[in-house]
Amino acid sequence: MSFKIGEKLVYPNHGVGVVETIHESLVEGSAHPCYQVRLLGTNSRVTIPVSNSDRVGLRPLVRRQDVGTIFRLLEDGGFDPTSDWKGRFKQNLDKMRTGRLPDVADVLKNLNWVQKHKALSFREKKMYERARYLVVSEIALVNGLDEREVETEVERALDRSVARKRSTPRAR
């Protein structure tokens, strides 16, 4: 996938950025075209070789018409957290690395569920905060809304999810 100057994109686990320039840069001794991306959340800049953009998972923003799907995922009441925190952490880390918004939303939903039942480890708390930031910031940008407004809607969706899970009888 290729991007143009001024285009917004998502850099997995880092958030939304904008392509500021495309320039030649030395990589392993030879010149290669690179994106200079400014991450909107931190205002930091990162250089990514164009040839590595697929490998690192650069992707366009989620489409506005797909935001409803993300909210339905957040509130569906379906959870699949592994009970042992190490397995759960690895499973969630793999999803975060994909950079796909549905995967990140699933991590947020699962960690929210776990958090309602027991304390998260330090690393899981950081992952929960990162997932919430990534979901909220991308949806806010796509819909042109304030992040606080989107955060409130995300929290409501997560609360509905927990309520649905509690009202669903367990299989024996």
URQUIBEL-V240212 format. One record per pair of residues at least 12 apart in sequence whose ideal C-beta (glycine too) atoms are under 8 Angstrom apart, sorted by the first residue. I is the first residue (numbers start at 1). J is the second residue. If there is no record, write none. Layout:
BEGIN
i/j
I/J
I/J
END
This chain:
BEGIN
i/j
1/53
1/54
1/58
1/59
1/60
2/50
2/53
3/19
3/35
3/53
3/58
3/60
4/19
4/22
5/19
5/20
5/21
5/22
6/18
6/19
7/19
7/60
8/40
8/60
8/61
8/141
9/37
9/58
9/59
9/60
9/61
10/58
10/59
10/60
10/61
10/99
10/101
10/138
11/37
11/39
11/46
11/48
11/56
11/57
11/58
11/99
12/56
12/57
12/58
12/59
12/96
12/97
12/98
12/99
13/96
13/97
13/99
13/130
13/134
14/39
14/41
14/46
15/39
15/40
15/41
15/42
15/133
15/134
15/137
15/138
16/39
16/40
16/41
16/61
16/137
16/138
16/141
17/37
17/38
17/39
17/40
17/46
18/37
18/38
18/40
19/35
19/36
19/37
20/36
20/37
20/38
20/45
21/35
21/36
22/34
22/35
22/36
22/50
23/36
25/47
25/49
27/49
32/49
32/50
32/51
33/49
33/50
33/51
34/47
34/48
34/49
34/50
35/47
35/48
35/49
35/50
35/53
35/58
40/137
40/141
41/133
41/137
57/97
57/98
57/99
59/99
59/100
61/138
61/141
61/142
62/101
62/138
62/139
62/142
63/142
64/142
64/143
66/101
67/139
67/142
67/143
69/102
70/101
70/102
70/105
70/135
70/139
71/153
71/154
71/157
73/102
73/105
73/106
73/109
74/105
74/108
74/109
74/135
74/154
74/157
74/158
74/161
75/157
75/158
75/160
75/161
75/164
76/161
76/164
77/160
77/161
77/162
77/163
77/164
77/165
77/167
77/168
78/165
79/109
79/110
79/113
79/161
79/165
80/110
81/110
81/111
81/113
81/114
85/121
85/124
88/110
88/114
88/124
89/121
89/123
89/124
89/127
92/107
92/110
92/111
92/124
92/127
93/127
95/107
96/127
96/130
96/131
101/134
101/135
101/138
104/131
104/134
104/135
105/131
105/135
107/127
107/128
107/131
108/128
108/131
108/132
108/135
108/154
108/158
109/158
109/161
111/124
111/127
111/128
111/131
112/128
112/158
112/161
112/162
113/161
113/162
113/165
115/128
116/162
132/151
132/154
135/154
136/150
136/151
136/154
139/154
END
